[in-house]
Amino acid sequence: MSRKDLEDSLNFIHNCRRSHDRIPWKSQVTVDFETGRVDGETVNISLGGAYIVFSGNAAPGDILKIELPIPGVENCHLNAEVRWFLPHRDNKTGCGLKFLNITDSMLKALANITNNSELRDI
């Protein structure tokens, strides 16, 4: 991660106008890389994306393959674009993701999560 990448991410965050409101939502997430899989955690989620933290690195424009347990959806595998990132301690990265290949059933399940506070801390 270069200083310019970090500055670009911070500028994106500052200027960002989200299409969907994000709500706090903690859940395990798995990120698949060419070198293997790493576990992480969601921090928040919306109909269009999520903020996740995981061990490793990513940069804006990277496409991540993620597995996200969404209630009501079996085998929820998504591609997501890294829109911005923030480095964390212990070689972890926080990434703002945009979901790319969301299905109707995933969208309905996400709509249920964002409207049902009982499902937020799964």
C-alpha positions, 0 to 999 in steps of 0.5 A: 500500500502506497501513501498515494493509495491511502490518500486516495482512499481517505479522499474517497471516504470524505467525498463518498455519498452512499446509495444505501445506508449502512447498519452495524452488523457483526458476522464472520466473513471469509476472503479467498485469495490466490494464496489461500483463504483468510477469515475476517469480520464484517463491521457494517452492511448495506444493500450494496456493500459492507465494511470488513476487516481481515488479515492481509492487504487489499487496494482500491479496485481489487475484486475480492471473493467473499463468503458471507453468512447471510440468514436465509441464503445458503452458500452466499459467495459474492464478488466485491470491489474494494472501494477504499481501505484503511490499514489496521494494526497486526497486518489487518486491513479494513475495506469498504466493499461494493457487492458485484454479483448479488442475487435477488435472494441475497438482496431480499435477505440483506433487506431483511437484515437492514430492517430487522435489528434482531438479526444484526448480531449473528 
